[in-house]
Amino acid sequence: MSSVDLTYQIGLTLLEGVGDVLAKNLVAYCGSAEQVFKTKKAQLEKIPGIGSYTSEAILKSKFVLERAEKEIKFIEDKKIEALFFTDKNYPQRLKNCNDSPVLLYYKGNADLNAGKVVSVVGTRTPSVYGKQITEKFIADLAGSGYLVVSGLAYGIDITAHKCSIDLKLNTIGVLAHGLDRVYPAVHSSIAEKMIQQGGLLTEFMSETNPDKENFPKRNRIVAGMCDAVVVVESKRGGGSLITATIANSYNKDVFAYPGKAGDVLSEGCNGLIKSNKANLIESAADLLYIMNWNTEVKKKKTTQIPLLINLSDEEKIIVKAFENKNQLHVDEICYTTNFTISKTSTHLLQLEFANVIKSLPGKIYELNR
């Protein structure tokens, strides 16, 4: 990627009144981030969601581009990778989420599109039991190439990161601030180790403080870039519940460890389970079973595509995705078809009704032959 392209991509994230959804819409209409800044006002105002105020902000963007150039110098000096939402290295699971960040900043060596990604979250003030559960859960994933994601916060987050490092699992810390700092600072040493065995990821530029409003934004990345979210311990109003709620809205699998009735640290998890917003698990084995991750395909077969009779064009595209693979996760289908998660889910349901595919645990779908 050229520095010119990156200047406009960073600039796009700095435009006043332009959020992630609208920014992607602008790129879709204009063709690229650079063309957004070079399109005439009259044409910009024809784009849905763009009025005279926003078009003026785009045209008067000198300061925005100057700030972008400053950021480029920082990321080049610190060897940080900028990932635009159209880049192949951008987390594809996250890209399928409607409000995913337009641009991410990443420092590390892990594949953000690893085969199996699990986010582990929980309270900042866990019990001894909560820490033990987390350590045992991570230990049961070791040796299988899982990518563990969390938020580098106190408590369950840092326990998951530390245990992953000790057991040679790649782990990603998603931050609510720029990569010019680590918050909390006491976690700086583990963050350095994570860069060598995983990485640090954020949507925020340098000089961005860990302000309160940034943490829900951070949580949507934790929820969006994984296959499954695991909540270990959480109070009734804990931030982990925000992550779980977002994950549910993204059609992700959510799991929670149950706790004693009346225990403050168990109220959040018990509430998720009671309201059917999370699967109850007692070990990693439960997650592997529900996600259909403990079944290995012994022999790859060429799948015969069924007759596509009475199917819509978009349903045919989804069925075509199974051409070389009999089973696909919903995220793989989204990536292959370039459909949104909501559109994909709707068509998958119709294909189930038509007995063309069947649903398996862990949001896996199989073609009926």
Order of alpha helices (4+ residues) and beta strands (2+ residues): alpha-alpha-alpha-alpha-alpha-alpha-beta-alpha-beta-beta-alpha-beta-alpha-beta-alpha-beta-alpha-beta-alpha-beta-alpha-beta-alpha-alpha-beta-alpha-alpha-beta-beta
